[in-house]
Amino acid sequence: MMRRFGAPKQRNQHYTPRPGAYAILASGLDVLITHQGGVFDEYQLPGGGIDAGESAIAALHREVMEETGWSIRNPLRIGAYRRFTYMPEYDLWAEKICHIFLAVPVRRISAPIEPDHSAIWSNVHTATKILHSAGDRHFMQSYVRDL
């Protein structure tokens, strides 16, 4: 059974499955995270939805590049969690299935191309406190414990 974080599933609400790939991008005691501004104003693990026909690894590379401008290597899946949420940008009630990877940031290729996103370097201990999603914080805390 996959662990759930956040609000429980609401009765009588239809949720669309929305798988996604997200990464802890570590370099020593620092991690590369993203800040999504605008209406969200939150810190997140870089990543996002896996498109139809796309592998989780391909989605991870694409989403990290879009949200941070960085290339990555050696992605290793370390777990997954689910959360039930409303996604206003898609007008969609979603069951987000978040696949979490550990990967190495290699090189900054460009500025983030995703609107309202900024790439932020953070100490791992700070990241465990500022990440918006409880699931993201859980996996970051697990990573810190394993250091």
N, C-alpha and C positions, 0 to 999 in steps of 0.2 A: 504494500500500500504506500502510495506517495504522500509525503507530508504536505499539509496545507498550511499556508500562512495567510494572515489577513482575515477579512470578513468571511463568515460561512456562506455557503450557497443559499440564496434566497428561494423560498418555496414559490412555486408558480412563475418562476422566471426562467426563460430559456437562455442557455449559455452556449455560445459557439466555441468549440475547441480552438485555441490559438497557441500552437507550439512556438517556442522561441529559443534562441541560443544566446547566452550571455557569458562574459568572461571576467575572471579575476586576472588582470594583467599585471604581473609582479616583476619588480626589479629590486631585489634585496628587500628592504623594509618599506619600499614605496610601491604604490599601485597607481595605475592610470585608470581614472574613473571619468565619468561624464557628468556635466551639469546641464540639465535641460531647463532652459529659461522659459520665458513666456508664461502661459497660464499654469504650467506645472511647477516650475521653480523647485527642482529637486535634484539631488545627487543620485546617480544610478550606476550599476555595472553596465559597461558598454555592451550593446547587443540589441536584439529585436526579433521580430517575427521571421519564421521560416516560411518562405514562399512555396506554393504548390510545385512539386517536382524538384525542389532544392534540398540538398542534404544539410544537416545541422552544421557541419564543418564549413560548407560553402557559405551558409547564411552568417555564421560567426565572422568569417573573414570580411564579408561584404558589410555587415552592420558595424563592426569595429572601425572599418575604414570610413564609413559614412559619418559615424558619431565622434570619432577622435582624429581621423586622418593618419592613423598609424597602421603599419603592417605588423602582422604577428606570426609566430611560428610555434610548433609543438603543442597544439591544443590537446588537452587531455580532459575528458569528461569526468567530473568528480561527483555529480549527483543531479538531482532534479527536485523541483517542488511545484505545487500548483497554487494558484490563487484565483478567486472569483472577483471580477471587477467590471466596472463600466468603462469603456474606452471612448471618451467623447469625440476624439479625432476621427473615429470610424462609426460613431453612433451605434456601438456594439456592446452587448453584454457578453463578456468573454470568460471562458475558463482558460486562463493562461497556464500553460505547461512549460515551465522555465527550466531548460537544460543548462546546467552551469559547468563551465570549463575553466581550467587553469591554463594560461598561455603566456608566452614571452613576448613583450612588445619589442619589435626589432628596430623600426625606423619610422620617423615622422615623414610622411610623403606629402601631406598637404594640411591645410586647416580643415576642420570638420565641414562636411558639405550638408549635413542634416540641419535644417533650420533650427535656430535657438539652442544648438548644442555647443558646448565648450569642453575641450579635453583638459582635465585637471590632474596633476600629480598630487598624491596625498600619502601621508604616512599610513601604514596599515591600521594602526590603533585609532587614528582619527576616522578613517574610512568606516570602521566598524560602528562608529557612532553617528555618522552623517548620512549614510545610505538610506534612502527613503523606504525601500521595501524590507520588511522584516525577514523575508527569505534571503535577500541579498546579504543582509547583515549576518544572518545565521551562517551562510557559507563563508563569508569573510572572517568571522570569528573562528570557524573550524580551520581555515587556512592559517590564521595567526597561531592557534594552538599547536599546529603541526610544524611551526618554524623551529 
